[in-house]
Amino acid sequence: MPASPQPVSNLDGCRGFTLIEVLAVLVVLVVVSAIVVSRGTDVEKEAYSQAAVLKAHLRFAQSLAMIHNTESWGVAFAGGSYTLLHNGQPAGIAWPNDSGATHNLPDGVTLTASSPSLFFDEWGSPGPSTATVTLNGESVTITRNTGFIP
């Protein structure tokens, strides 16, 4: 009786990765990369939401200037905060939904303004120049003469 052929054993001891193992590693790498990328944009999301809060606060200061048209109302800007001003001094009232006249920005969100302070006249106008405030790339514009805040 002839001898039966011997089974071939994985190329004499050489071991490699199967296609399934390679695909599993690639899937894990994609998931980890997606998590890392999504965490990197938290500051951008925070800057976007803080820009919306700033717009509401600027409109509040505008309305105070229009209601109390014989008084000066405005906003002073700093790197990590801004303050409601009344006659050139920090106001004795708080921003809406805030605890005081100074609104502190969250960590990682910085503010850059075209001027250190902005005052509104009795019509809600910032004057003859357009003012711009930027929060980590998110720009807020106060249109000259009209005071429009898009």
MODELLER restraints for C-alpha pairs under 7 A, 6 or more apart:
rsr = mdl.restraints
at = mdl.atoms
rsr.add(forms.Gaussian(group=physical.xy_distance, feature=features.Distance(at['CA:43:A'], at['CA:108:A']), mean=6.29, stdev=0.5))
rsr.add(forms.Gaussian(group=physical.xy_distance, feature=features.Distance(at['CA:43:A'], at['CA:109:A']), mean=6.74, stdev=0.5))
rsr.add(forms.Gaussian(group=physical.xy_distance, feature=features.Distance(at['CA:47:A'], at['CA:109:A']), mean=5.87, stdev=0.5))
rsr.add(forms.Gaussian(group=physical.xy_distance, feature=features.Distance(at['CA:47:A'], at['CA:135:A']), mean=5.76, stdev=0.5))
rsr.add(forms.Gaussian(group=physical.xy_distance, feature=features.Distance(at['CA:47:A'], at['CA:136:A']), mean=6.08, stdev=0.5))
rsr.add(forms.Gaussian(group=physical.xy_distance, feature=features.Distance(at['CA:47:A'], at['CA:138:A']), mean=6.65, stdev=0.5))
rsr.add(forms.Gaussian(group=physical.xy_distance, feature=features.Distance(at['CA:48:A'], at['CA:138:A']), mean=6.18, stdev=0.5))
rsr.add(forms.Gaussian(group=physical.xy_distance, feature=features.Distance(at['CA:51:A'], at['CA:135:A']), mean=6.51, stdev=0.5))
rsr.add(forms.Gaussian(group=physical.xy_distance, feature=features.Distance(at['CA:51:A'], at['CA:138:A']), mean=6.57, stdev=0.5))
rsr.add(forms.Gaussian(group=physical.xy_distance, feature=features.Distance(at['CA:51:A'], at['CA:140:A']), mean=6.72, stdev=0.5))
rsr.add(forms.Gaussian(group=physical.xy_distance, feature=features.Distance(at['CA:55:A'], at['CA:140:A']), mean=7.00, stdev=0.5))
rsr.add(forms.Gaussian(group=physical.xy_distance, feature=features.Distance(at['CA:55:A'], at['CA:149:A']), mean=6.96, stdev=0.5))
rsr.add(forms.Gaussian(group=physical.xy_distance, feature=features.Distance(at['CA:57:A'], at['CA:95:A']), mean=6.63, stdev=0.5))
rsr.add(forms.Gaussian(group=physical.xy_distance, feature=features.Distance(at['CA:61:A'], at['CA:73:A']), mean=6.18, stdev=0.5))
rsr.add(forms.Gaussian(group=physical.xy_distance, feature=features.Distance(at['CA:61:A'], at['CA:74:A']), mean=5.96, stdev=0.5))
rsr.add(forms.Gaussian(group=physical.xy_distance, feature=features.Distance(at['CA:62:A'], at['CA:120:A']), mean=5.96, stdev=0.5))
rsr.add(forms.Gaussian(group=physical.xy_distance, feature=features.Distance(at['CA:62:A'], at['CA:124:A']), mean=4.97, stdev=0.5))
rsr.add(forms.Gaussian(group=physical.xy_distance, feature=features.Distance(at['CA:63:A'], at['CA:124:A']), mean=6.88, stdev=0.5))
rsr.add(forms.Gaussian(group=physical.xy_distance, feature=features.Distance(at['CA:64:A'], at['CA:73:A']), mean=6.65, stdev=0.5))
rsr.add(forms.Gaussian(group=physical.xy_distance, feature=features.Distance(at['CA:65:A'], at['CA:71:A']), mean=6.81, stdev=0.5))
rsr.add(forms.Gaussian(group=physical.xy_distance, feature=features.Distance(at['CA:65:A'], at['CA:72:A']), mean=6.42, stdev=0.5))
rsr.add(forms.Gaussian(group=physical.xy_distance, feature=features.Distance(at['CA:65:A'], at['CA:73:A']), mean=5.22, stdev=0.5))
rsr.add(forms.Gaussian(group=physical.xy_distance, feature=features.Distance(at['CA:65:A'], at['CA:120:A']), mean=6.01, stdev=0.5))
rsr.add(forms.Gaussian(group=physical.xy_distance, feature=features.Distance(at['CA:65:A'], at['CA:121:A']), mean=6.14, stdev=0.5))
rsr.add(forms.Gaussian(group=physical.xy_distance, feature=features.Distance(at['CA:65:A'], at['CA:122:A']), mean=5.47, stdev=0.5))
rsr.add(forms.Gaussian(group=physical.xy_distance, feature=features.Distance(at['CA:65:A'], at['CA:124:A']), mean=6.34, stdev=0.5))
rsr.add(forms.Gaussian(group=physical.xy_distance, feature=features.Distance(at['CA:66:A'], at['CA:122:A']), mean=4.53, stdev=0.5))
rsr.add(forms.Gaussian(group=physical.xy_distance, feature=features.Distance(at['CA:66:A'], at['CA:123:A']), mean=5.65, stdev=0.5))
rsr.add(forms.Gaussian(group=physical.xy_distance, feature=features.Distance(at['CA:66:A'], at['CA:124:A']), mean=5.83, stdev=0.5))
rsr.add(forms.Gaussian(group=physical.xy_distance, feature=features.Distance(at['CA:69:A'], at['CA:122:A']), mean=4.57, stdev=0.5))
rsr.add(forms.Gaussian(group=physical.xy_distance, feature=features.Distance(at['CA:71:A'], at['CA:87:A']), mean=6.32, stdev=0.5))
rsr.add(forms.Gaussian(group=physical.xy_distance, feature=features.Distance(at['CA:72:A'], at['CA:86:A']), mean=5.76, stdev=0.5))
rsr.add(forms.Gaussian(group=physical.xy_distance, feature=features.Distance(at['CA:72:A'], at['CA:87:A']), mean=4.64, stdev=0.5))
rsr.add(forms.Gaussian(group=physical.xy_distance, feature=features.Distance(at['CA:73:A'], at['CA:85:A']), mean=5.60, stdev=0.5))
rsr.add(forms.Gaussian(group=physical.xy_distance, feature=features.Distance(at['CA:73:A'], at['CA:86:A']), mean=4.78, stdev=0.5))
rsr.add(forms.Gaussian(group=physical.xy_distance, feature=features.Distance(at['CA:73:A'], at['CA:87:A']), mean=6.19, stdev=0.5))
rsr.add(forms.Gaussian(group=physical.xy_distance, feature=features.Distance(at['CA:73:A'], at['CA:119:A']), mean=5.78, stdev=0.5))
rsr.add(forms.Gaussian(group=physical.xy_distance, feature=features.Distance(at['CA:73:A'], at['CA:120:A']), mean=6.06, stdev=0.5))
rsr.add(forms.Gaussian(group=physical.xy_distance, feature=features.Distance(at['CA:74:A'], at['CA:84:A']), mean=6.04, stdev=0.5))
rsr.add(forms.Gaussian(group=physical.xy_distance, feature=features.Distance(at['CA:74:A'], at['CA:85:A']), mean=4.96, stdev=0.5))
rsr.add(forms.Gaussian(group=physical.xy_distance, feature=features.Distance(at['CA:74:A'], at['CA:86:A']), mean=6.65, stdev=0.5))
rsr.add(forms.Gaussian(group=physical.xy_distance, feature=features.Distance(at['CA:74:A'], at['CA:118:A']), mean=5.33, stdev=0.5))
rsr.add(forms.Gaussian(group=physical.xy_distance, feature=features.Distance(at['CA:74:A'], at['CA:119:A']), mean=3.97, stdev=0.5))
rsr.add(forms.Gaussian(group=physical.xy_distance, feature=features.Distance(at['CA:74:A'], at['CA:120:A']), mean=5.88, stdev=0.5))
rsr.add(forms.Gaussian(group=physical.xy_distance, feature=features.Distance(at['CA:75:A'], at['CA:82:A']), mean=6.61, stdev=0.5))
rsr.add(forms.Gaussian(group=physical.xy_distance, feature=features.Distance(at['CA:75:A'], at['CA:83:A']), mean=5.49, stdev=0.5))
rsr.add(forms.Gaussian(group=physical.xy_distance, feature=features.Distance(at['CA:75:A'], at['CA:84:A']), mean=4.74, stdev=0.5))
rsr.add(forms.Gaussian(group=physical.xy_distance, feature=features.Distance(at['CA:75:A'], at['CA:85:A']), mean=5.39, stdev=0.5))
rsr.add(forms.Gaussian(group=physical.xy_distance, feature=features.Distance(at['CA:75:A'], at['CA:117:A']), mean=5.55, stdev=0.5))
rsr.add(forms.Gaussian(group=physical.xy_distance, feature=features.Distance(at['CA:75:A'], at['CA:118:A']), mean=5.25, stdev=0.5))
rsr.add(forms.Gaussian(group=physical.xy_distance, feature=features.Distance(at['CA:75:A'], at['CA:119:A']), mean=6.47, stdev=0.5))
rsr.add(forms.Gaussian(group=physical.xy_distance, feature=features.Distance(at['CA:76:A'], at['CA:82:A']), mean=5.49, stdev=0.5))
rsr.add(forms.Gaussian(group=physical.xy_distance, feature=features.Distance(at['CA:76:A'], at['CA:83:A']), mean=5.15, stdev=0.5))
rsr.add(forms.Gaussian(group=physical.xy_distance, feature=features.Distance(at['CA:76:A'], at['CA:84:A']), mean=6.64, stdev=0.5))
rsr.add(forms.Gaussian(group=physical.xy_distance, feature=features.Distance(at['CA:76:A'], at['CA:85:A']), mean=6.77, stdev=0.5))
rsr.add(forms.Gaussian(group=physical.xy_distance, feature=features.Distance(at['CA:76:A'], at['CA:116:A']), mean=5.90, stdev=0.5))
rsr.add(forms.Gaussian(group=physical.xy_distance, feature=features.Distance(at['CA:76:A'], at['CA:117:A']), mean=4.16, stdev=0.5))
rsr.add(forms.Gaussian(group=physical.xy_distance, feature=features.Distance(at['CA:76:A'], at['CA:118:A']), mean=6.45, stdev=0.5))
rsr.add(forms.Gaussian(group=physical.xy_distance, feature=features.Distance(at['CA:77:A'], at['CA:83:A']), mean=6.62, stdev=0.5))
rsr.add(forms.Gaussian(group=physical.xy_distance, feature=features.Distance(at['CA:77:A'], at['CA:113:A']), mean=6.73, stdev=0.5))
rsr.add(forms.Gaussian(group=physical.xy_distance, feature=features.Distance(at['CA:77:A'], at['CA:116:A']), mean=5.29, stdev=0.5))
rsr.add(forms.Gaussian(group=physical.xy_distance, feature=features.Distance(at['CA:77:A'], at['CA:117:A']), mean=5.79, stdev=0.5))
rsr.add(forms.Gaussian(group=physical.xy_distance, feature=features.Distance(at['CA:78:A'], at['CA:111:A']), mean=6.85, stdev=0.5))
rsr.add(forms.Gaussian(group=physical.xy_distance, feature=features.Distance(at['CA:79:A'], at['CA:110:A']), mean=5.60, stdev=0.5))
rsr.add(forms.Gaussian(group=physical.xy_distance, feature=features.Distance(at['CA:79:A'], at['CA:111:A']), mean=5.00, stdev=0.5))
rsr.add(forms.Gaussian(group=physical.xy_distance, feature=features.Distance(at['CA:79:A'], at['CA:112:A']), mean=6.54, stdev=0.5))
rsr.add(forms.Gaussian(group=physical.xy_distance, feature=features.Distance(at['CA:80:A'], at['CA:104:A']), mean=6.05, stdev=0.5))
rsr.add(forms.Gaussian(group=physical.xy_distance, feature=features.Distance(at['CA:80:A'], at['CA:105:A']), mean=5.36, stdev=0.5))
rsr.add(forms.Gaussian(group=physical.xy_distance, feature=features.Distance(at['CA:80:A'], at['CA:110:A']), mean=5.30, stdev=0.5))
rsr.add(forms.Gaussian(group=physical.xy_distance, feature=features.Distance(at['CA:80:A'], at['CA:111:A']), mean=5.99, stdev=0.5))
rsr.add(forms.Gaussian(group=physical.xy_distance, feature=features.Distance(at['CA:81:A'], at['CA:102:A']), mean=6.71, stdev=0.5))
rsr.add(forms.Gaussian(group=physical.xy_distance, feature=features.Distance(at['CA:81:A'], at['CA:103:A']), mean=5.47, stdev=0.5))
rsr.add(forms.Gaussian(group=physical.xy_distance, feature=features.Distance(at['CA:81:A'], at['CA:104:A']), mean=4.35, stdev=0.5))
rsr.add(forms.Gaussian(group=physical.xy_distance, feature=features.Distance(at['CA:81:A'], at['CA:105:A']), mean=5.49, stdev=0.5))
rsr.add(forms.Gaussian(group=physical.xy_distance, feature=features.Distance(at['CA:82:A'], at['CA:102:A']), mean=5.64, stdev=0.5))
rsr.add(forms.Gaussian(group=physical.xy_distance, feature=features.Distance(at['CA:82:A'], at['CA:103:A']), mean=5.52, stdev=0.5))
rsr.add(forms.Gaussian(group=physical.xy_distance, feature=features.Distance(at['CA:82:A'], at['CA:104:A']), mean=6.85, stdev=0.5))
rsr.add(forms.Gaussian(group=physical.xy_distance, feature=features.Distance(at['CA:83:A'], at['CA:90:A']), mean=6.50, stdev=0.5))
rsr.add(forms.Gaussian(group=physical.xy_distance, feature=features.Distance(at['CA:83:A'], at['CA:101:A']), mean=5.49, stdev=0.5))
rsr.add(forms.Gaussian(group=physical.xy_distance, feature=features.Distance(at['CA:83:A'], at['CA:102:A']), mean=4.17, stdev=0.5))
rsr.add(forms.Gaussian(group=physical.xy_distance, feature=features.Distance(at['CA:83:A'], at['CA:103:A']), mean=6.30, stdev=0.5))
rsr.add(forms.Gaussian(group=physical.xy_distance, feature=features.Distance(at['CA:84:A'], at['CA:90:A']), mean=5.87, stdev=0.5))
rsr.add(forms.Gaussian(group=physical.xy_distance, feature=features.Distance(at['CA:84:A'], at['CA:91:A']), mean=5.67, stdev=0.5))
rsr.add(forms.Gaussian(group=physical.xy_distance, feature=features.Distance(at['CA:84:A'], at['CA:101:A']), mean=5.19, stdev=0.5))
rsr.add(forms.Gaussian(group=physical.xy_distance, feature=features.Distance(at['CA:84:A'], at['CA:102:A']), mean=6.43, stdev=0.5))
rsr.add(forms.Gaussian(group=physical.xy_distance, feature=features.Distance(at['CA:85:A'], at['CA:91:A']), mean=4.98, stdev=0.5))
rsr.add(forms.Gaussian(group=physical.xy_distance, feature=features.Distance(at['CA:90:A'], at['CA:101:A']), mean=6.52, stdev=0.5))
rsr.add(forms.Gaussian(group=physical.xy_distance, feature=features.Distance(at['CA:91:A'], at['CA:101:A']), mean=5.90, stdev=0.5))
rsr.add(forms.Gaussian(group=physical.xy_distance, feature=features.Distance(at['CA:92:A'], at['CA:101:A']), mean=6.96, stdev=0.5))
rsr.add(forms.Gaussian(group=physical.xy_distance, feature=features.Distance(at['CA:93:A'], at['CA:100:A']), mean=6.67, stdev=0.5))
rsr.add(forms.Gaussian(group=physical.xy_distance, feature=features.Distance(at['CA:93:A'], at['CA:101:A']), mean=5.97, stdev=0.5))
rsr.add(forms.Gaussian(group=physical.xy_distance, feature=features.Distance(at['CA:94:A'], at['CA:100:A']), mean=4.04, stdev=0.5))
rsr.add(forms.Gaussian(group=physical.xy_distance, feature=features.Distance(at['CA:94:A'], at['CA:101:A']), mean=4.36, stdev=0.5))
rsr.add(forms.Gaussian(group=physical.xy_distance, feature=features.Distance(at['CA:95:A'], at['CA:101:A']), mean=5.59, stdev=0.5))
rsr.add(forms.Gaussian(group=physical.xy_distance, feature=features.Distance(at['CA:109:A'], at['CA:135:A']), mean=6.41, stdev=0.5))
rsr.add(forms.Gaussian(group=physical.xy_distance, feature=features.Distance(at['CA:109:A'], at['CA:136:A']), mean=6.07, stdev=0.5))
rsr.add(forms.Gaussian(group=physical.xy_distance, feature=features.Distance(at['CA:110:A'], at['CA:135:A']), mean=5.59, stdev=0.5))
rsr.add(forms.Gaussian(group=physical.xy_distance, feature=features.Distance(at['CA:110:A'], at['CA:136:A']), mean=5.91, stdev=0.5))
rsr.add(forms.Gaussian(group=physical.xy_distance, feature=features.Distance(at['CA:111:A'], at['CA:133:A']), mean=6.92, stdev=0.5))
rsr.add(forms.Gaussian(group=physical.xy_distance, feature=features.Distance(at['CA:111:A'], at['CA:134:A']), mean=5.67, stdev=0.5))
rsr.add(forms.Gaussian(group=physical.xy_distance, feature=features.Distance(at['CA:111:A'], at['CA:135:A']), mean=4.71, stdev=0.5))
rsr.add(forms.Gaussian(group=physical.xy_distance, feature=features.Distance(at['CA:111:A'], at['CA:136:A']), mean=6.90, stdev=0.5))
rsr.add(forms.Gaussian(group=physical.xy_distance, feature=features.Distance(at['CA:112:A'], at['CA:133:A']), mean=5.70, stdev=0.5))
rsr.add(forms.Gaussian(group=physical.xy_distance, feature=features.Distance(at['CA:112:A'], at['CA:134:A']), mean=5.10, stdev=0.5))
rsr.add(forms.Gaussian(group=physical.xy_distance, feature=features.Distance(at['CA:112:A'], at['CA:135:A']), mean=6.55, stdev=0.5))
rsr.add(forms.Gaussian(group=physical.xy_distance, feature=features.Distance(at['CA:113:A'], at['CA:132:A']), mean=5.88, stdev=0.5))
rsr.add(forms.Gaussian(group=physical.xy_distance, feature=features.Distance(at['CA:113:A'], at['CA:133:A']), mean=4.26, stdev=0.5))
rsr.add(forms.Gaussian(group=physical.xy_distance, feature=features.Distance(at['CA:113:A'], at['CA:134:A']), mean=6.23, stdev=0.5))
rsr.add(forms.Gaussian(group=physical.xy_distance, feature=features.Distance(at['CA:114:A'], at['CA:131:A']), mean=5.98, stdev=0.5))
rsr.add(forms.Gaussian(group=physical.xy_distance, feature=features.Distance(at['CA:114:A'], at['CA:132:A']), mean=5.42, stdev=0.5))
rsr.add(forms.Gaussian(group=physical.xy_distance, feature=features.Distance(at['CA:114:A'], at['CA:133:A']), mean=6.35, stdev=0.5))
rsr.add(forms.Gaussian(group=physical.xy_distance, feature=features.Distance(at['CA:118:A'], at['CA:126:A']), mean=6.71, stdev=0.5))
rsr.add(forms.Gaussian(group=physical.xy_distance, feature=features.Distance(at['CA:119:A'], at['CA:126:A']), mean=5.86, stdev=0.5))
rsr.add(forms.Gaussian(group=physical.xy_distance, feature=features.Distance(at['CA:120:A'], at['CA:126:A']), mean=4.75, stdev=0.5))
rsr.add(forms.Gaussian(group=physical.xy_distance, feature=features.Distance(at['CA:124:A'], at['CA:147:A']), mean=5.60, stdev=0.5))
rsr.add(forms.Gaussian(group=physical.xy_distance, feature=features.Distance(at['CA:125:A'], at['CA:144:A']), mean=6.68, stdev=0.5))
rsr.add(forms.Gaussian(group=physical.xy_distance, feature=features.Distance(at['CA:125:A'], at['CA:145:A']), mean=5.09, stdev=0.5))
rsr.add(forms.Gaussian(group=physical.xy_distance, feature=features.Distance(at['CA:125:A'], at['CA:146:A']), mean=5.18, stdev=0.5))
rsr.add(forms.Gaussian(group=physical.xy_distance, feature=features.Distance(at['CA:125:A'], at['CA:147:A']), mean=4.23, stdev=0.5))
rsr.add(forms.Gaussian(group=physical.xy_distance, feature=features.Distance(at['CA:126:A'], at['CA:144:A']), mean=6.00, stdev=0.5))
rsr.add(forms.Gaussian(group=physical.xy_distance, feature=features.Distance(at['CA:126:A'], at['CA:145:A']), mean=6.37, stdev=0.5))
rsr.add(forms.Gaussian(group=physical.xy_distance, feature=features.Distance(at['CA:126:A'], at['CA:147:A']), mean=5.78, stdev=0.5))
rsr.add(forms.Gaussian(group=physical.xy_distance, feature=features.Distance(at['CA:127:A'], at['CA:144:A']), mean=5.76, stdev=0.5))
rsr.add(forms.Gaussian(group=physical.xy_distance, feature=features.Distance(at['CA:127:A'], at['CA:145:A']), mean=5.21, stdev=0.5))
rsr.add(forms.Gaussian(group=physical.xy_distance, feature=features.Distance(at['CA:128:A'], at['CA:144:A']), mean=5.17, stdev=0.5))
rsr.add(forms.Gaussian(group=physical.xy_distance, feature=features.Distance(at['CA:128:A'], at['CA:145:A']), mean=5.39, stdev=0.5))
rsr.add(forms.Gaussian(group=physical.xy_distance, feature=features.Distance(at['CA:129:A'], at['CA:144:A']), mean=4.80, stdev=0.5))
rsr.add(forms.Gaussian(group=physical.xy_distance, feature=features.Distance(at['CA:130:A'], at['CA:142:A']), mean=5.76, stdev=0.5))
rsr.add(forms.Gaussian(group=physical.xy_distance, feature=features.Distance(at['CA:130:A'], at['CA:143:A']), mean=4.77, stdev=0.5))
rsr.add(forms.Gaussian(group=physical.xy_distance, feature=features.Distance(at['CA:130:A'], at['CA:144:A']), mean=4.14, stdev=0.5))
rsr.add(forms.Gaussian(group=physical.xy_distance, feature=features.Distance(at['CA:131:A'], at['CA:141:A']), mean=5.84, stdev=0.5))
rsr.add(forms.Gaussian(group=physical.xy_distance, feature=features.Distance(at['CA:131:A'], at['CA:142:A']), mean=5.07, stdev=0.5))
rsr.add(forms.Gaussian(group=physical.xy_distance, feature=features.Distance(at['CA:131:A'], at['CA:143:A']), mean=6.64, stdev=0.5))
rsr.add(forms.Gaussian(group=physical.xy_distance, feature=features.Distance(at['CA:132:A'], at['CA:139:A']), mean=6.68, stdev=0.5))
rsr.add(forms.Gaussian(group=physical.xy_distance, feature=features.Distance(at['CA:132:A'], at['CA:140:A']), mean=5.69, stdev=0.5))
rsr.add(forms.Gaussian(group=physical.xy_distance, feature=features.Distance(at['CA:132:A'], at['CA:141:A']), mean=4.57, stdev=0.5))
rsr.add(forms.Gaussian(group=physical.xy_distance, feature=features.Distance(at['CA:132:A'], at['CA:142:A']), mean=6.28, stdev=0.5))
rsr.add(forms.Gaussian(group=physical.xy_distance, feature=features.Distance(at['CA:133:A'], at['CA:139:A']), mean=5.75, stdev=0.5))
rsr.add(forms.Gaussian(group=physical.xy_distance, feature=features.Distance(at['CA:133:A'], at['CA:140:A']), mean=5.15, stdev=0.5))
rsr.add(forms.Gaussian(group=physical.xy_distance, feature=features.Distance(at['CA:133:A'], at['CA:141:A']), mean=6.51, stdev=0.5))
rsr.add(forms.Gaussian(group=physical.xy_distance, feature=features.Distance(at['CA:134:A'], at['CA:140:A']), mean=6.10, stdev=0.5))
rsr.add(forms.Gaussian(group=physical.xy_distance, feature=features.Distance(at['CA:141:A'], at['CA:149:A']), mean=5.91, stdev=0.5))
rsr.add(forms.Gaussian(group=physical.xy_distance, feature=features.Distance(at['CA:142:A'], at['CA:148:A']), mean=5.72, stdev=0.5))
rsr.add(forms.Gaussian(group=physical.xy_distance, feature=features.Distance(at['CA:142:A'], at['CA:149:A']), mean=4.94, stdev=0.5))
rsr.add(forms.Gaussian(group=physical.xy_distance, feature=features.Distance(at['CA:143:A'], at['CA:149:A']), mean=6.48, stdev=0.5))
